Amino acid sequence: MGNLADYYQLTKPKVVYLMIITAWVGMMLAISDYQPDMTAKIFWGTLGIALSAGSGAVFNHLIEHRIDVHMHRTQARPVASGKLTTKQATYFGLGIGVLGLSILFIFTNITATVLTFLSLFGYAIIYTIYLKRTTPQNIVIGGAAGAAPPLLGWSVISGTVDPHALLLVLIIFAWTPPHFWALAIHRRHEYAKTPLPMLPITHGVKYTKLNIILYTLLLILVSILPYLTGMSGLIYLISALGLGAGFYFHAHLLYRAPDEKNAMTTFGYSILYLFGLFIALMLDHYIK
């Protein structure tokens, strides 16, 4: 039957937490004048997005459980290890997905509901079933679904698809490849046991490191757009340039280092980078 911890693990809580934080940033930036109903919108929006993201993670576990058994990082996952059956995971994933979308529809707005559904479908079906298995550029194309939370959060508050929210999506979209490929280099021997065409396996570590460098430069350029479009000011610009210089420094060290050395350091910094960048956006928005 499994226990509550197994079901909780199915939702990839660490990933969901990061998605919720970026969704919160979208919500906070969308608020121009605080209204009495904002607190309720933030609460229900957070819950709905979290449940929907967790549902996508459950279906990712289901679809990949035969691959997960070959990797040390994933072989203890509830479905891969047999702690939960595929039927139990399916019912759970459908249940929390329907609940999450229903909460968004009832307590927020149709725009947030539709965008969240498209994000869930894109990650669980289009990315996991097709893109991840067919091209070494899987993480680039599939990154669009993972980049959606700021837009989802923004739409919870505004009910619109705001251009500034799309800039936040673009930042995460550009951030995802150098973030994930650093981890893929570190885990390349495990990925080699699977049918997944990950870039370090299909094109080699050196080529992957070069792509990390190039995408980091692209990310730095994209991260300046909020300032150039008037969305943010000097506090954000200085922070973005400083954080970007740090990311490039780590990417350069990784490129020069042999094999996977510095890969996990680069991966760890990439997470701090995203947190720092979004905190800077918040500070710039509210400190006038």
Secondary structure as UniProt FT lines:
FT   HELIX           4..10
FT   HELIX           13..30
FT   TURN            36..37
FT   HELIX           38..68
FT   TURN            69..70
FT   TURN            72..76
FT   TURN            78..82
FT   HELIX           86..107
FT   HELIX           110..121
FT   HELIX           122..131
FT   HELIX           132..134
FT   TURN            136..137
FT   HELIX           138..146
FT   HELIX           149..158
FT   HELIX           163..186
FT   HELIX           188..191
FT   TURN            192..193
FT   HELIX           199..202
FT   HELIX           205..223
FT   HELIX           225..228
FT   TURN            229..230
FT   HELIX           234..256
FT   TURN            259..262
FT   HELIX           263..286
//
